[in-house]
Amino acid sequence: MDYLPIFVDLRDRLVVVVGGGVVAARKIEHLLKAHARVRIVAPELTSELALFRDAGRLEHRASHFACQHLDGAQLVVAATDDESVNEAVSQCSRARGMWVNVVDDAKRSAFIFPAIVDRSPLLVAIGTEGSSPTLARRVRTQIEALLPERLGDLATYAGRWRGLVKAALPSLPDRLRFWDGFFASPVATQVLSGRTDGADAAMQQQLDSARLSLGSQRGEVYLIGVGPGDPDLLTLRAQQLLQQADVLLYDRLVPDVIIGRARRDAEKINVGKAPGSTQMTQAHINQLLIDHAQRGLRVARVKGGDPFIFGRGGEELAVLRAAGIATIVVPGITAALGAAASSGIALTQRGVSQSVTFVTATGALGQQLNWQALAQTGQTVVFYMGVAQIDAVVAALLQHGLPPSHPAALIERATWPDQRVLHCSVADLPHTARTADVQAPSLLILGEVTAAVLAGAGLEPAPTYCKAVGDLT
């Protein structure tokens, strides 16, 4: 992040704008809304700006720019189509230690105007660090369509009650829980619709109820699947609960960008279990979930993929239910589905594969797998966490009759920006994995569908063929 987004109080503060055209008028409109005093320096003004001047809403210096025009300014804006003037404004401002914006010129600017969604007092500012103002405007248009017109009225209403809520609920987690409930309550809906009769009485009733229940509120746990890595694959429900949680217990492979979607003030605890490590046992994780929930907190157990697909979500759910703790399960896109989609492999395909099996060969249960069934052709088999066991997996499959030339794919870091997809025969899987230094998290997909994606891209599936999925065009 090269720019820090901030909101500046400009009421009765002087801002100098150099330029009197349409671009300057756009900036001045925002400055006047923010109650700034505006001095405009330009030989001529547009008719709109002339009206502002004649109405006494801004000061006009009808001349070419000189450094002394900046006297007393808090901010400076250069909005001319003359690069030499813009450069002079930038240099004079910086020499005086003033914050300057040269419109559409990040190199000469000390700050950048964002695209703004105005639901005052609620404001949404969108910036691209000067790289693409057009993209910022497109995002603003999308957000405009999502936000109710009276959202600012709701913000004002909540602000009027903020002190009373703080006095009644001194604990921050209690206040956050109250406000989360308020914004989803009939009172909030009533304010958004413009009908405020009776809203105060209903609000007071909600606050009294929250105050009387202090100390008796029970915590809850959210078992959240966040998918294989790409944050754009998060479900809406997952994002909502990440924002509500007071505490996050997250796995080792959950990306930082997804943890960043949680509340900034939430406690974040890494409970990831590294392969072969005994530092973080499942029993310890279970106890952490119970301890935090019994303190009345909302706990998010954040897992890659889906909690109920090799994620021990079932074990944790059973423990939480036995402890009498309310639990919400949020399914996620499991790694097999994410890997298949991002690599173009259809797990089932008419005339190629009529079934798909998810399996893991790790742990003691790996010895009890029905290898005879897994070695059948005409199906798709996905091995989770299979890279470490790849020699044993291949040996068992070949021993139970799977043809050595059967097609397969190794997918490393599925849906992540550095995803790799390696195609080869089953017999060559161990050699391919070692040669390419395939690391966890990786999936192994067996079946004719892995060859079908190569054929669809006009490539012949060779026994040791390796190609990045992004190149299959």
VEXSEKE-120007 format. One line per field, with one value per residue (C-alpha): residue number from 1; residue in one letter; x, y, z. Coordinates in pm, whole numbers, plus 32768, in hexadecimal, padded with zeros to 4 digits. Example, Ala and Ser with C-alpha at 12.3 -4.5 7.8 and 13.67 -1.06 7.14 Angstrom:
REM VEXSEKE-120007
num 1, 2
residu A, S
x 84CE, 8557
y 7E3E, 7F96
z 830C, 82CA
END
This chain:
REM VEXSEKE-120007
num 1, 2, 3, 4, 5, 6, 7, 8, 9, 10, 11, 12, 13, 14, 15, 16, 17, 18, 19, 20, 21, 22, 23, 24, 25, 26, 27, 28, 29, 30, 31, 32, 33, 34, 35, 36, 37, 38, 39, 40, 41, 42, 43, 44, 45, 46, 47, 48, 49, 50, 51, 52, 53, 54, 55, 56, 57, 58, 59, 60, 61, 62, 63, 64, 65, 66, 67, 68, 69, 70, 71, 72, 73, 74, 75, 76, 77, 78, 79, 80, 81, 82, 83, 84, 85, 86, 87, 88, 89, 90, 91, 92, 93, 94, 95, 96, 97, 98, 99, 100, 101, 102, 103, 104, 105, 106, 107, 108, 109, 110, 111, 112, 113, 114, 115, 116, 117, 118, 119, 120, 121, 122, 123, 124, 125, 126, 127, 128, 129, 130, 131, 132, 133, 134, 135, 136, 137, 138, 139, 140, 141, 142, 143, 144, 145, 146, 147, 148, 149, 150, 151, 152, 153, 154, 155, 156, 157, 158, 159, 160, 161, 162, 163, 164, 165, 166, 167, 168, 169, 170, 171, 172, 173, 174, 175, 176, 177, 178, 179, 180, 181, 182, 183, 184, 185, 186, 187, 188, 189, 190, 191, 192, 193, 194, 195, 196, 197, 198, 199, 200, 201, 202, 203, 204, 205, 206, 207, 208, 209, 210, 211, 212, 213, 214, 215, 216, 217, 218, 219, 220, 221, 222, 223, 224, 225, 226, 227, 228, 229, 230, 231, 232, 233, 234, 235, 236, 237, 238, 239, 240, 241, 242, 243, 244, 245, 246, 247, 248, 249, 250, 251, 252, 253, 254, 255, 256, 257, 258, 259, 260, 261, 262, 263, 264, 265, 266, 267, 268, 269, 270, 271, 272, 273, 274, 275, 276, 277, 278, 279, 280, 281, 282, 283, 284, 285, 286, 287, 288, 289, 290, 291, 292, 293, 294, 295, 296, 297, 298, 299, 300, 301, 302, 303, 304, 305, 306, 307, 308, 309, 310, 311, 312, 313, 314, 315, 316, 317, 318, 319, 320, 321, 322, 323, 324, 325, 326, 327, 328, 329, 330, 331, 332, 333, 334, 335, 336, 337, 338, 339, 340, 341, 342, 343, 344, 345, 346, 347, 348, 349, 350, 351, 352, 353, 354, 355, 356, 357, 358, 359, 360, 361, 362, 363, 364, 365, 366, 367, 368, 369, 370, 371, 372, 373, 374, 375, 376, 377, 378, 379, 380, 381, 382, 383, 384, 385, 386, 387, 388, 389, 390, 391, 392, 393, 394, 395, 396, 397, 398, 399, 400, 401, 402, 403, 404, 405, 406, 407, 408, 409, 410, 411, 412, 413, 414, 415, 416, 417, 418, 419, 420, 421, 422, 423, 424, 425, 426, 427, 428, 429, 430, 431, 432, 433, 434, 435, 436, 437, 438, 439, 440, 441, 442, 443, 444, 445, 446, 447, 448, 449, 450, 451, 452, 453, 454, 455, 456, 457, 458, 459, 460, 461, 462, 463, 464, 465, 466, 467, 468, 469, 470, 471, 472, 473
residu M, D, Y, L, P, I, F, V, D, L, R, D, R, L, V, V, V, V, G, G, G, V, V, A, A, R, K, I, E, H, L, L, K, A, H, A, R, V, R, I, V, A, P, E, L, T, S, E, L, A, L, F, R, D, A, G, R, L, E, H, R, A, S, H, F, A, C, Q, H, L, D, G, A, Q, L, V, V, A, A, T, D, D, E, S, V, N, E, A, V, S, Q, C, S, R, A, R, G, M, W, V, N, V, V, D, D, A, K, R, S, A, F, I, F, P, A, I, V, D, R, S, P, L, L, V, A, I, G, T, E, G, S, S, P, T, L, A, R, R, V, R, T, Q, I, E, A, L, L, P, E, R, L, G, D, L, A, T, Y, A, G, R, W, R, G, L, V, K, A, A, L, P, S, L, P, D, R, L, R, F, W, D, G, F, F, A, S, P, V, A, T, Q, V, L, S, G, R, T, D, G, A, D, A, A, M, Q, Q, Q, L, D, S, A, R, L, S, L, G, S, Q, R, G, E, V, Y, L, I, G, V, G, P, G, D, P, D, L, L, T, L, R, A, Q, Q, L, L, Q, Q, A, D, V, L, L, Y, D, R, L, V, P, D, V, I, I, G, R, A, R, R, D, A, E, K, I, N, V, G, K, A, P, G, S, T, Q, M, T, Q, A, H, I, N, Q, L, L, I, D, H, A, Q, R, G, L, R, V, A, R, V, K, G, G, D, P, F, I, F, G, R, G, G, E, E, L, A, V, L, R, A, A, G, I, A, T, I, V, V, P, G, I, T, A, A, L, G, A, A, A, S, S, G, I, A, L, T, Q, R, G, V, S, Q, S, V, T, F, V, T, A, T, G, A, L, G, Q, Q, L, N, W, Q, A, L, A, Q, T, G, Q, T, V, V, F, Y, M, G, V, A, Q, I, D, A, V, V, A, A, L, L, Q, H, G, L, P, P, S, H, P, A, A, L, I, E, R, A, T, W, P, D, Q, R, V, L, H, C, S, V, A, D, L, P, H, T, A, R, T, A, D, V, Q, A, P, S, L, L, I, L, G, E, V, T, A, A, V, L, A, G, A, G, L, E, P, A, P, T, Y, C, K, A, V, G, D, L, T
x 8000, 80AE, 7F9C, 7EEF, 7D7B, 7D0F, 7BE3, 7C49, 7B7D, 7B88, 7A75, 7ADA, 7C37, 7CC9, 7CFF, 7D9F, 7D32, 7DFE, 7D2F, 7BD3, 7B54, 7A6C, 7B66, 7B9C, 7A22, 7A01, 7B03, 7A71, 7917, 799F, 7A68, 7937, 786D, 797C, 794E, 7AAE, 7B08, 7B70, 7C5B, 7C66, 7D88, 7D39, 7D22, 7BC5, 7AB2, 79A6, 7844, 7806, 7932, 78D6, 7785, 7835, 7912, 77ED, 7732, 785C, 78A5, 7A0F, 7B28, 7BA9, 7D06, 7CE8, 7E56, 7F5B, 7FE8, 80F8, 817F, 80F1, 7F91, 7FC9, 7FE8, 7F16, 7EAC, 7E7E, 7E5C, 7EAF, 7E15, 7EA4, 7D9A, 7E21, 7E79, 7FCA, 80DF, 81C9, 80C3, 8078, 81EB, 8210, 80E7, 8178, 82D3, 8254, 816E, 8278, 8373, 8277, 8227, 80C3, 7FFB, 7FC0, 7EF4, 7F3B, 7E0D, 7E5C, 7FD0, 8035, 81A8, 816F, 806E, 8091, 7F29, 7E22, 7CAD, 7BE9, 7AA8, 7998, 784F, 7799, 7696, 76F7, 775D, 77BA, 78C4, 796D, 7AB5, 7B4B, 7CAC, 7DA0, 7EDA, 7EBF, 7EE4, 7D82, 7C82, 7B92, 7B97, 7B58, 7A26, 79A6, 79C6, 7914, 77F1, 77D6, 77D9, 76DB, 75E6, 7612, 75E7, 748A, 7450, 73F5, 7524, 75AC, 746D, 74AC, 7613, 7597, 7494, 7597, 7682, 7573, 755D, 76D1, 7713, 75E3, 764A, 77AF, 772F, 7643, 773B, 789E, 793C, 79A3, 7939, 77E2, 77BC, 7829, 772C, 761C, 766A, 767F, 7523, 74A3, 7507, 7448, 731C, 71C2, 722A, 733F, 7250, 7158, 725D, 72D1, 716C, 714C, 7050, 70DF, 6F9F, 6FCD, 7138, 71C3, 70DC, 7139, 72AA, 7297, 71EC, 7304, 740B, 735E, 7347, 74B9, 751A, 7446, 74DE, 7646, 7707, 7607, 7653, 76D9, 77EC, 77D7, 78C3, 78C7, 796E, 79C5, 7A4F, 7B05, 7B57, 7CA6, 7D4D, 7CBA, 7C08, 7B0C, 7A85, 7A13, 789D, 77D0, 7776, 78E6, 7938, 7814, 787C, 79ED, 797E, 78B1, 79AE, 7A66, 7B70, 7C01, 7CA9, 7D39, 7DFA, 7F5E, 7F03, 7DF5, 7E82, 7EC1, 7DDA, 7CB6, 7D13, 7D14, 7BA0, 7B5A, 7B15, 7C55, 7C2F, 7BE6, 7CE4, 7D92, 7E2F, 7EF3, 7E9F, 7F2C, 7FBE, 80FB, 8138, 81F3, 81D3, 813B, 8135, 7FC1, 7EE7, 7D7C, 7D22, 7DC5, 7D06, 7BBF, 7C04, 7C52, 7B04, 7A4A, 7B07, 7ACC, 795F, 791B, 799A, 7874, 7946, 78F7, 7A08, 7A58, 7B0B, 7B9B, 7BF9, 7C7A, 7B8E, 7A55, 7A41, 79A0, 7A8B, 7BC6, 7BB7, 7B61, 7A2B, 795B, 7A3C, 7A2E, 78B6, 7884, 7960, 78AC, 7754, 77BA, 7822, 76D1, 7766, 769B, 7750, 771B, 77BC, 7812, 7871, 798F, 7A06, 7ACD, 7C2A, 7BC8, 7ABA, 7B9A, 7CBE, 7BE8, 7B48, 7C8D, 7D3F, 7C21, 7BF0, 7A85, 7A74, 7951, 7917, 7821, 78C4, 7A04, 79B8, 786C, 78E3, 79DD, 7A77, 7B27, 7C25, 7D54, 7E67, 7EF8, 7EE2, 7E8A, 7D4A, 7E1B, 7E6D, 7CF9, 7C9C, 7BEF, 7D10, 7C64, 7B47, 7C2F, 7CFA, 7BCE, 7BCF, 7AA9, 7A99, 7B48, 7C04, 7C89, 7D92, 7DAC, 7EF8, 7F8C, 80E1, 8192, 80FC, 811A, 8207, 8127, 7FEB, 8076, 80FE, 7FAD, 7EEB, 7FD2, 7FCE, 7E51, 7E46, 7E45, 7EF9, 804D, 7FEB, 7EAD, 7EA5, 7ED1, 7F09, 7FBD, 7F34, 8008, 7F76, 7E29, 7D84, 7EB1, 7F6A, 8092, 7FC2, 8070, 7FCC, 80A1, 8016, 80B4, 8068, 8028, 816F, 8233, 818B, 82A2, 83B2, 82E8, 82A2, 840F, 8498, 83A5, 83D2, 825A, 8203, 80CC, 7FB9, 7F8F, 7E85, 7EA4, 7D91, 7D80, 7CA6, 7C66, 7BDA, 7D3E, 7D99, 7C55, 7CBF, 7E01, 7D45, 7C53, 7D7C, 7E00, 7F1D, 7F79, 7F85, 80E6, 814C, 822F, 8189, 81A1, 8101, 808E, 7F15, 7F2C, 7FDE, 7ECC, 7E42
y 8000, 813C, 822D, 8244, 828D, 839D, 8485, 85F2, 86FD, 882A, 88F9, 8A6A, 8A0A, 8AA7, 89CF, 8A6B, 89E3, 8A48, 8A33, 8AA6, 8996, 886B, 8791, 88A2, 88C5, 8753, 8770, 88B7, 881B, 8719, 8820, 88FD, 87D3, 87A3, 8913, 8979, 8ADF, 8AD8, 8BC6, 8B8D, 8C11, 8C2A, 8D3C, 8CC0, 8BED, 8B07, 8B8A, 8A9B, 8B1A, 8C81, 8C46, 8BC2, 8CFA, 8DE7, 8D3B, 8D74, 8C02, 8C1D, 8D19, 8D57, 8DD5, 8E29, 8DFD, 8D01, 8C2E, 8CB1, 8C0F, 8D20, 8CB1, 8B8B, 8C68, 8BDC, 8A9D, 894B, 8889, 88D9, 884F, 8884, 8849, 88E4, 884D, 88FF, 8818, 8938, 89DB, 8892, 885B, 89B8, 8980, 8832, 88C2, 89F6, 8921, 8825, 8938, 89C5, 8870, 8877, 874B, 8768, 86A8, 86CB, 8636, 84EF, 8515, 843C, 848A, 85FB, 85BA, 858B, 8512, 8487, 84CA, 8384, 832F, 836D, 82C7, 83CE, 835B, 8467, 843D, 82EA, 8310, 8206, 826C, 819C, 81CC, 811B, 81D8, 82A7, 817E, 817B, 8285, 81EB, 809F, 815A, 81FE, 80AD, 801A, 814B, 810F, 7FA5, 8007, 811E, 8019, 7F48, 8054, 80CF, 8242, 827C, 81C5, 8314, 8348, 81FA, 825F, 83A6, 82ED, 81F7, 8317, 83BB, 827F, 8234, 82D9, 8237, 80DF, 810E, 8170, 8046, 7F4B, 7FA3, 7E69, 7E89, 7D23, 7D64, 7EA7, 7E03, 7CEE, 7DF0, 7EBD, 7D86, 7D2F, 7E93, 7EBB, 7D7A, 7DDB, 7E63, 7FB2, 7FD7, 7F6E, 8072, 8189, 8121, 8139, 829B, 8243, 82A8, 82B1, 81C7, 817B, 8212, 8147, 8004, 805F, 809E, 7F4F, 7E9F, 7F4F, 7EFE, 7D92, 7D87, 7E2A, 7D3C, 7C0F, 7C73, 7B4E, 7A54, 7A69, 7925, 7913, 785F, 77C5, 77E4, 76C5, 7781, 76ED, 77F9, 7731, 76CA, 7820, 791A, 7A21, 7A5C, 78FD, 795D, 7938, 7A65, 79B2, 7974, 7AE4, 7B4C, 7A6A, 7AC6, 7C2C, 7BC6, 7AE6, 7B5E, 7A4E, 7997, 7843, 7808, 76F6, 770F, 771D, 7829, 7955, 7A9E, 7B4F, 7A81, 7ABE, 7C2D, 7C14, 7BE7, 7CFF, 7DC4, 7DB4, 7C3E, 7B61, 7A84, 7938, 785B, 76F2, 7659, 74FE, 74D7, 7378, 72A7, 73B1, 736F, 74D8, 750B, 73DC, 73BC, 7397, 74E8, 758D, 74F9, 7585, 76DE, 76E0, 7680, 7773, 78A2, 784E, 7818, 797A, 79F1, 7A37, 79EF, 790B, 78CD, 7784, 77D6, 76B0, 7691, 75E1, 7558, 7502, 73B1, 7339, 72BB, 73F1, 7351, 7428, 72FE, 72BB, 7427, 743A, 7307, 7399, 74E9, 7447, 7372, 74B3, 7553, 7661, 76E5, 76A6, 771F, 7661, 7727, 7646, 76AC, 764B, 7513, 74F8, 73F5, 74D6, 7608, 754B, 74B0, 75FB, 76C1, 75B9, 7576, 740C, 7398, 729C, 71EF, 71F3, 713E, 7016, 7040, 702D, 6FEA, 7004, 70B9, 7049, 7123, 7067, 709C, 6F9E, 7046, 6FB1, 6E53, 6E47, 6E5B, 6CEB, 6C95, 6D35, 6C62, 6C6C, 6B77, 6C6C, 6D99, 6CE9, 6CCE, 6D9C, 6E6A, 6F3A, 7061, 703D, 716B, 7132, 7242, 7278, 7173, 71FF, 717D, 7023, 7022, 6EF8, 6E21, 6E95, 6E44, 6CF3, 6C8E, 6CFA, 6C41, 6B0E, 6B07, 6B1A, 6C89, 6CA4, 6D54, 6E3B, 6EB2, 7032, 710A, 7272, 730F, 7465, 7535, 7663, 7651, 77A3, 7861, 7950, 7860, 7728, 7612, 74F2, 73C7, 72B8, 715F, 6FED, 6F44, 6E81, 6FC6, 7081, 704C, 70B7, 71E7, 7255, 723C, 72DE, 7403, 7418, 741A, 749C, 74A2, 7503, 7425, 733D, 7207, 71CA, 7078, 7030, 705B, 71B7, 7235, 71CA, 725E, 73BD, 7395, 7312, 7435, 7522, 7475, 73C9, 725C, 71C6, 7136, 704D, 714E, 7285, 73B2, 7501, 7629, 7645, 77B0, 773F, 764E, 7735
z 8000, 7F85, 7FF7, 8149, 811F, 8213, 823C, 8273, 8327, 823B, 82D9, 82C1, 8249, 8111, 7FDB, 7EA8, 7D56, 7C26, 7AEA, 7A8B, 79A5, 79B9, 7A78, 7B7B, 7B9E, 7BF6, 7D0C, 7D8E, 7DA8, 7E9F, 7F5C, 7F8B, 8004, 810A, 8174, 8109, 80B2, 7F46, 7E95, 7D1F, 7C4E, 7ADA, 79D3, 7974, 7A11, 7989, 79A9, 7ACB, 7B8D, 7B3A, 7BE1, 7D1A, 7D19, 7CE9, 7E05, 7EEA, 7F11, 7E9F, 7E76, 7D14, 7CBD, 7B4B, 7AEF, 7A8E, 7BA8, 7C8F, 7DCA, 7EAA, 7E49, 7F38, 806C, 8189, 80D1, 8178, 8032, 7EC8, 7D88, 7C2B, 7B22, 79E3, 7891, 7894, 7915, 795F, 7A3F, 7AEA, 7B26, 7BBA, 7CA3, 7D14, 7D56, 7E10, 7EE8, 7F44, 7F93, 808C, 8121, 8098, 8025, 7EB0, 7DB0, 7C3E, 7B93, 7ADE, 7B2A, 7C51, 7C31, 7C73, 7D86, 7EFC, 7F19, 7E2F, 7E21, 7E39, 7D86, 7E87, 7EDD, 7FAA, 80A6, 81A0, 82B1, 821E, 8112, 803F, 7F9C, 7E82, 7E01, 7D1D, 7D92, 7C56, 7B6C, 7ADE, 7B3E, 7A42, 7AFF, 7C45, 7BA9, 7B2C, 7C8B, 7D16, 7C28, 7C9B, 7E0A, 7DCD, 7D52, 7E8E, 7F9A, 7FFC, 7FC2, 8131, 81BB, 8232, 82FD, 83A6, 83F5, 848B, 855A, 85DE, 862D, 8700, 87D4, 87E2, 8933, 89D6, 8955, 89D5, 8B2D, 8B3F, 8AAE, 8B20, 8A89, 891A, 88BB, 8956, 8891, 874D, 877F, 87C4, 868F, 85B3, 8628, 8603, 8496, 8443, 851A, 84C1, 8556, 8451, 833C, 83B6, 83AE, 8252, 81D6, 825C, 836B, 84BD, 858C, 86B1, 8654, 8796, 8874, 87BE, 87CE, 8944, 8972, 88B2, 8984, 8ACD, 8A66, 8A0E, 8B58, 8C27, 8B78, 8BC4, 8C54, 8BD9, 8A65, 89DD, 88E1, 8796, 869B, 8522, 8465, 8328, 81E8, 8122, 7FEA, 7F58, 7F63, 7E6F, 7F46, 7E2F, 7E75, 7FD5, 8004, 8070, 81B6, 8200, 81D5, 82B1, 83D0, 83B2, 83F3, 8524, 85D1, 8708, 86E8, 85BA, 85CF, 8477, 83C5, 8347, 81D5, 81EC, 812B, 81DE, 80E9, 816B, 82D8, 8276, 8229, 839D, 8493, 84CF, 864B, 8658, 870B, 860B, 8672, 8581, 85D8, 849C, 84C0, 83F3, 8368, 846A, 8578, 86CD, 8743, 86FE, 8744, 86E5, 8854, 889D, 877E, 87FE, 8958, 88CC, 8817, 8954, 8A36, 895A, 8918, 8A8C, 8AC8, 89F4, 88BD, 8752, 86CE, 855F, 8519, 83C3, 82E6, 8185, 8096, 813C, 82B0, 826E, 815B, 820C, 82E9, 8438, 8441, 84AB, 85D7, 8644, 8615, 86F0, 8805, 87F9, 8803, 892B, 89DE, 898D, 88B0, 878C, 8645, 84E2, 83C3, 8289, 8165, 8086, 7F2C, 7F71, 7EE0, 7DDA, 7D45, 7D4A, 7CB1, 7BA1, 7B42, 7B3F, 7A6E, 797D, 79E6, 79EE, 7B0A, 7A5E, 78E8, 780E, 7764, 782E, 79A3, 7A50, 7BB7, 7C92, 7DDB, 7EDC, 7FAC, 808A, 80BE, 81F2, 834D, 83BB, 82EC, 81AE, 81DF, 81E0, 8094, 7F8D, 7E9A, 7DB2, 7D7E, 7D60, 7C50, 7B65, 7A25, 79A3, 7AE1, 7B85, 7CCC, 7D89, 7E95, 7F9C, 804B, 7F65, 7F0C, 8041, 8003, 7E89, 7E70, 7F4A, 7E95, 7D3D, 7DAF, 7E42, 7D0C, 7C1D, 7CFC, 7CE7, 7B70, 7B07, 79B6, 79D5, 78B1, 7960, 794B, 7A7F, 7AE8, 7C0F, 7C73, 7D5E, 7E17, 7D63, 7D18, 7DA2, 7CB5, 7CA3, 7C5D, 7B99, 7ADD, 7A74, 798D, 7973, 798C, 7ADA, 7AC0, 7A94, 7BB2, 7CB5, 7BC1, 7B4E, 7CB4, 7D16, 7BDA, 7BF0, 7D6C, 7DA5, 7F00, 7FD9, 7FB5, 7E85, 7DFA, 7D25, 7C25, 7B73, 7A49, 78D8, 791C, 7952, 77F1, 7768, 77CD, 7704, 75D6, 75F0, 75E2, 74AC, 7565, 7560, 76C0, 76CC, 77E9, 788B, 77FF, 78EA, 78A0, 796F, 795F, 78F4, 77B6, 774A, 763B
END
